[in-house]
Amino acid sequence: MNILKSIWNVVKSIWNKVKKTSVFKAFVIWVAVVIALVFMVDKLLMPAFAGAFAKTGVVPSLEGLSQEAAESALTSAGFKFEWVDEGRYSSQVPAGMVLVQMPKAGRTAKIGRTVKLTKSLGLRKVIIPDLRGKSQNQADISLARAGLVQGEVVKGAHQSIPRGVVIRTIPMAGDTVRVGDTVKVVISAGMTTGRTLLPDFSGILMDEVYPRMDRLGFKVGRIKRQKSEDGARPGSVIETSPKFGDYLKPGARVDFIIAD
């Protein structure tokens, strides 16, 4: 016990002498400075670099807004904006309006941050396939693959298309419609009573077509100009819709494509 006490007294004496030296005092000061620097870096400098002290704001709700309204709202809130090049189809948000925003509405973000915006392309549009000459079942499958719905089946007649085969669709093949739209299918039923045969107007000038259409009891619908690959005369008929050979009711409307 006396030995331990003697050792303790010696250590205590040495410690008291060391504390009074300038080296020890310098060491203590250096340790204090290091601790202070570590504290400043951890609590002040790092958060500052990380943006903890930067001003923040709430990202406004932009979905469904027009481009002008969305950009104005972001600018007023102190944010920047960037439009994504490719839009997305939507059955709920009209074309041209904001469909998606990142960050989402209600999120807290640093003022000056860029908010990415995606426009809606509206409902996806498709071209009605040409079903002429197909069976009713084949027509149903083709329309379903195109994202369209087969609607009412209408009975018609044609000079050469046999009974039970598709003559045409309403709207016509080649027309652009929205996904999910209903398309009527005209099926040949061999009936010609009360109907008139649509002749072949190919190559005939449109000025000559009008009086013939009047005599047949038909109406001229849309007229579309198109460059002819076969060198057809300008103003002459390239194609009709419905196509020739179809038996139509009086007053039926026929669309024309003529050479430009």
ZAMARGU-4260 file (C-alpha; in steps of 0.2 Angstrom, whole numbers, plus 5000, padded with zeros to 4 digits):
<rodrens>
0) 5000/5000/5000 | 5014/5012/5005 | 5023/5007/4988 | 5007/5012/4978 | 5006/5028/4987
5) 5024/5032/4984 | 5022/5029/4965 | 5006/5040/4965 | 5016/5054/4973 | 5030/5053/4961
10) 5018/5053/4946 | 5009/5068/4953 | 5025/5077/4955 | 5030/5074/4937 | 5013/5079/4931
15) 5013/5095/4941 | 5030/5099/4933 | 5024/5095/4915 | 5009/5106/4917 | 5020/5121/4920
20) 5031/5118/4904 | 5028/5129/4888 | 5027/5113/4878 | 5012/5106/4887 | 5003/5123/4886
25) 5006/5124/4867 | 5000/5106/4866 | 4984/5110/4875 | 4981/5125/4864 | 4984/5115/4849
30) 4971/5102/4854 | 4958/5115/4858 | 4961/5123/4841 | 4959/5107/4832 | 4943/5103/4841
35) 4936/5120/4837 | 4940/5118/4819 | 4932/5101/4818 | 4916/5108/4826 | 4916/5122/4813
40) 4918/5111/4798 | 4905/5098/4804 | 4892/5111/4811 | 4894/5126/4800 | 4905/5123/4784
45) 4898/5106/4778 | 4879/5111/4780 | 4883/5127/4771 | 4891/5118/4756 | 4877/5105/4757
50) 4864/5120/4755 | 4857/5118/4773 | 4857/5137/4775 | 4850/5140/4757 | 4833/5147/4755
55) 4820/5134/4751 | 4802/5134/4744 | 4787/5123/4741 | 4786/5117/4723 | 4769/5122/4716
60) 4756/5111/4708 | 4758/5112/4689 | 4749/5096/4682 | 4735/5101/4670 | 4742/5119/4668
65) 4747/5126/4651 | 4765/5129/4646 | 4763/5148/4649 | 4754/5146/4666 | 4767/5132/4672
70) 4782/5143/4668 | 4774/5158/4676 | 4770/5149/4692 | 4788/5142/4694 | 4796/5159/4690
75) 4785/5167/4703 | 4790/5153/4716 | 4809/5156/4712 | 4812/5140/4703 | 4818/5136/4685
80) 4810/5125/4673 | 4815/5113/4659 | 4804/5104/4647 | 4807/5086/4643 | 4808/5083/4624
85) 4797/5068/4623 | 4779/5070/4629 | 4767/5056/4635 | 4750/5051/4629 | 4736/5053/4642
90) 4717/5050/4642 | 4714/5063/4656 | 4726/5078/4653 | 4723/5087/4637 | 4737/5089/4624
95) 4749/5103/4628 | 4746/5103/4646 | 4758/5098/4660 | 4757/5079/4663 | 4771/5076/4675
100) 4783/5087/4685 | 4799/5082/4695 | 4800/5086/4709 | 4782/5083/4713 | 4770/5096/4719
105) 4771/5100/4738 | 4790/5095/4739 | 4802/5107/4748 | 4816/5112/4737 | 4830/5124/4736
110) 4826/5140/4727 | 4833/5141/4710 | 4831/5122/4707 | 4826/5116/4690 | 4809/5108/4689
115) 4807/5096/4674 | 4791/5096/4665 | 4783/5083/4653 | 4769/5088/4641 | 4753/5078/4638
120) 4751/5072/4620 | 4733/5069/4623 | 4724/5053/4618 | 4735/5043/4606 | 4729/5043/4588
125) 4729/5029/4576 | 4724/5027/4558 | 4709/5016/4554 | 4716/5000/4545 | 4709/4995/4528
130) 4697/4980/4532 | 4690/4979/4514 | 4689/4960/4509 | 4691/4954/4527 | 4678/4943/4536
135) 4669/4951/4551 | 4679/4941/4563 | 4696/4947/4555 | 4689/4965/4555 | 4686/4963/4574
140) 4703/4957/4577 | 4712/4970/4566 | 4702/4984/4575 | 4706/4977/4592 | 4725/4977/4588
145) 4724/4995/4583 | 4716/5000/4599 | 4699/5003/4592 | 4681/4996/4596 | 4670/4987/4583
150) 4654/4996/4583 | 4638/4993/4574 | 4638/4981/4559 | 4629/4989/4544 | 4623/4979/4529
155) 4628/4985/4512 | 4630/4978/4495 | 4644/4978/4482 | 4646/4973/4464 | 4661/4960/4467
160) 4663/4958/4486 | 4654/4942/4492 | 4641/4941/4506 | 4648/4942/4524 | 4664/4951/4519
165) 4669/4969/4524 | 4665/4982/4511 | 4671/4997/4521 | 4672/5005/4538 | 4664/5021/4545
170) 4674/5032/4547 | 4684/5027/4532 | 4700/5017/4531 | 4715/5029/4532 | 4706/5042/4543
175) 4714/5046/4559 | 4705/5043/4575 | 4708/5042/4594 | 4712/5026/4603 | 4696/5018/4610
180) 4685/5026/4596 | 4671/5015/4589 | 4671/5010/4571 | 4656/5004/4561 | 4659/4990/4549
185) 4649/4988/4533 | 4647/4970/4528 | 4641/4964/4511 | 4624/4957/4512 | 4620/4956/4493
190) 4606/4969/4495 | 4605/4982/4481 | 4587/4987/4482 | 4586/5006/4484 | 4605/5008/4482
195) 4615/5014/4467 | 4632/5008/4461 | 4646/5020/4463 | 4656/5020/4447 | 4675/5021/4444
200) 4679/5040/4443 | 4698/5037/4441 | 4706/5048/4429 | 4691/5059/4427 | 4693/5078/4430
205) 4684/5084/4446 | 4674/5097/4436 | 4666/5082/4426 | 4663/5072/4442 | 4651/5085/4450
210) 4637/5083/4437 | 4638/5064/4437 | 4637/5064/4456 | 4621/5074/4455 | 4614/5062/4443
215) 4618/5047/4453 | 4610/5056/4469 | 4627/5056/4479 | 4635/5071/4487 | 4654/5076/4485
220) 4662/5075/4502 | 4680/5080/4506 | 4692/5084/4492 | 4711/5081/4496 | 4725/5085/4484
225) 4739/5073/4482 | 4754/5072/4470 | 4752/5058/4458 | 4765/5045/4455 | 4758/5039/4439
230) 4758/5057/4431 | 4739/5059/4432 | 4732/5075/4425 | 4731/5089/4438 | 4713/5089/4445
235) 4709/5072/4440 | 4702/5058/4452 | 4715/5046/4459 | 4704/5038/4472 | 4687/5039/4481
240) 4681/5033/4498 | 4670/5023/4497 | 4678/5014/4483 | 4670/5011/4466 | 4659/4995/4466
245) 4650/4999/4482 | 4631/5001/4482 | 4626/5017/4491 | 4610/5024/4497 | 4604/5041/4489
250) 4612/5056/4497 | 4628/5046/4502 | 4644/5057/4504 | 4659/5052/4494 | 4677/5059/4497
255) 4689/5061/4483 | 4708/5062/4481 | 4713/5071/4466 | 4730/5074/4457 | 4739/5090/4462
</rodrens>
